[in-house]
C-alpha cells in the first residue's frame, strides 16, 4: 500500500509539473466544479428530502471532471506536439476553459434556482446566461433555430 501511495504522489507531481503553465485555469475550473458539486448535493437534498445521491448527473460529476481535465491536457499536448508557441497553446486551452466556466456556471445557477425558486436575481441570471448570452454566438443560434 505504501508503494502505491508513493507512485500516486509521483504521478500527481508529474501531472502538476506538466500543467504548470495553466495552473490558474485549472484552479478556476476545479473551484467551479466543487461549487457545482456542493450545490448539486443541496439540490438533491431539497428535491428528494434526504442526503442520498439520486441524481445521475451528480453521480457522474467526477467522471465529468476527469473528462474536462483530459480534454484540456490533450489539447495542451497536441498544441505542444504541433510545435505551436506556448501563447497559442494557452490561448487554445483558455477557449476551452471559458466554455467550461460557462457550462459549470449555468449548472450552478440552475442548482441555486431549485434551492430558491422565487429569487428574481437567479431567474434573471439564468435567462441572461441561457438565452441572451447565446444570441451573441451566431452559429449556435442558427443551430437552435434549425432544431426547432
Steps between C-alpha positions, in 0.01 A plus 500: 500500500788734580647446151168579334480824695855596394416437135175697529688797649766472229235491228318797653829693506565421134153615400536818707835579338362440151201728557693775678440758221123461533486455877275802560255384234482153649445650844207703364337195342561295815345770721191518279480121500503494881234771524288317241541175693399660831198678350406173326503319834286772657262486204475120534431546872218745430342297218520155665486603866801297610875499450513202265633569154221431254610728219679326214672827410630529855634145499680557170653831605844354576509330161400833347788675680745235382379547142538879533857466619584233241370716214698802620811288545461340159453840337807635677702193397387515136584870479848430637546201269408716202774740600267788576621770733406495867282807446300322230466186713379703795258697285348177368462353847358831627222477241415154635515623859262788433260248346526288815453810717178571309374141534583471870372852575167427334475173693568683827230757422252220415579324829457824694173565317367171629603595852341847478235482223350846571827694489470758220877553470561128435217496246651800322851352513374171357318685222808708429729195481269260320323733255664838457859378509432244228370771267856630477618171348360501144570137413338377818187710454467370141538145633217549749277653232557197274424263785166668569 
